Amino acid sequence: MFSRYLFILLCLMPGLGIILALIGFVTYIVFMQSVGLNNIFGEDEFTLKFWEKTLGRKSYNKSVQYSLYIGTFSIIFSIIIAYPIALWLRKPFAGSLLISSILKAPLLVHGLVAAFLFLNVIEYHGLLNQLFQYLGFTDEPIRMRNDRNAFGVLFLQTWKNMPFALLLLSGALQSISDDTLDAARDLGANIYRRYTDIIIPLTISAMTAAAIIIFIGAFADFTFQALAGPTNRFSLSQLMVEYRGRNKWNEAATVGVTLIILSFLGAILVAFLIKKLFKYPGWFSPITIKNLGNKMRTSK
């Protein structure tokens, strides 16, 4: 048994070993620089002064809140849109393969290209403003780029990540046997109950995987924020690049460590919440709602 595991490990080492070594090396350097060690300039000295400086800045706290906002709503919008589409495409029909291929096309488009295409549409003299003026909705162009609420960034994140969620959810939904759903229908389960008590619990692993990957990517994104995001707020990745550009390598390292830690903790929290919300019987299950109603009546 041990020799078998050793053989598998040796087979993985050429690819996985190099990746882990590179990630581990970069992570080690970032953590060390955040506490004053492995400095590019100056002497090495263990200190927490860089953390004190960073944590005391309002720009840092705003960046943390903003990045969490983008990561959270990117998950919500991507999965809310992907789930109904995946249910619709669960059973093949004429044209379903073409529709599925078109919806997954954003996976093949680089984020930078998507951002520039989006800007061409919403610019002050872009296609959308020209259309609004032509139809008489507005008398003059509307400034839509770099909006304060980052709706443009959320649109881009959803456009880019929804196909990935669709890919995972489609596979999970197609693996559910029709016999299982037919049996539930024969036992009296309506559409809502089949959805909350059978379909969602059986696809919870795919939903969790999609949510975690979307969160980490959106939380640490730089491209969409730099091109289409609000100008009065930085994401954490932007803040890190800003510090690096001013040769504040140690402060940049503290932001990098923040990205690593919050990505890890955020992934754990996302997995926990999805399991808590949707694992049978989930919070939206008729059973849970009925039990909650009984408890409320009993307490009265």
Secondary structure, DSSP 4 states (H G I P E B T S, - for coil): -HHHHHHHHHHHIIIIIHHHHHHHHHHHHHHHHHTT-S-SSS-----SHHHHHHHT-HHHHHHHHHHHHHHHHHHHHHHHHHHHHHHHTSS--TTHHHHHHHHTGGGGS-HHHHHHHHHHHHSTTSHHHHHHHHHTS-SS----TT-TT-HHHHHHHHHHHHHHHHHHHHHHHHTS-HHHHHHHHHTT--HHHHIIIIIHHHTHHHHHHHHHHHHHHHHT--HHHHHHS-TT---HHHHHHHHHHTT-HHHHHHHHHHHHHHHHHHHHHHHHHHHHHHSSS-TTSHHHHHHHHHHHHHH-
